């Protein structure tokens, strides 16, 4: 299955943030002509989730994760 940013809709009108435990990363793909990172995850309950990150957001996430991980060690 190919990932696409088109047609993705929030399934709940809840104001609470979506939160779930991740069991593993299934795949990471560049989509939308390389402007977006599609990250397919396996949740702890065995179901799948997809996170779509624009490259700028992915870069910010990478920097923040690197900073946190380097300060933890």
N, C-alpha and C positions, 0 to 999 in steps of 0.2 A: 504494500500500500504506500503510495506517495503522499507526502505531507503537503498541505497547501494552506496559506493564510486565508484563502477565500472560503466563505461559508462557515467559519468558526463562530459559534455563538455561545454565550454563557447560558448554561442550562438552568440556573437558579436565579431568582430575583433577590436572594438573600444578601444582606449587606456584610455578612461575615466573610472573612477571607477563606479561600480554598486552602486546606491544609491536609497533607497525607504523608505517610512514611513511604520512602522509596526503597525498594529491594535491590534494583539494579538499573543501570543505564542500558537500554536496548540498542539505541542508535542515535547518531547526531548527523544531521544533513544540512547543507546549504540549500535554501529554497528561494523562490521569488527572485531569480536571477542573482543569487548570492547576497541579497540584502537582509535575509532573515535566517536565523538558525532554528531548525526544528529538532527538538530533543524529545525522543520517545523514551518513556520511563515505564518500568514495571513497578506497580505499587506493592506494598507489603502483602496485600490481600490477593495478589496475582493478576489483578486487572491492569490495564494500561492507561497511561495518561500522556498527553503531548503538550509540551510547552513551546510556544513560538516566541523567539527573542530577536528583535531587530539587532543588527550588528553592534550598534552603539551600546545597547543594554547588555549584550553578551560580553562586550569588552569591560564594561563597568563591573559586572558580576565577577569576571575573571580577576580583575584588580582587587576587588574587595575580598574574594576568597583567598587570594595569594597573601594578602596582608594579614588576614585572620589566621591562616595556617602557619605563616612564618612566626607570628607572635606566640603561637601555642607551643612551639617546639623549643 
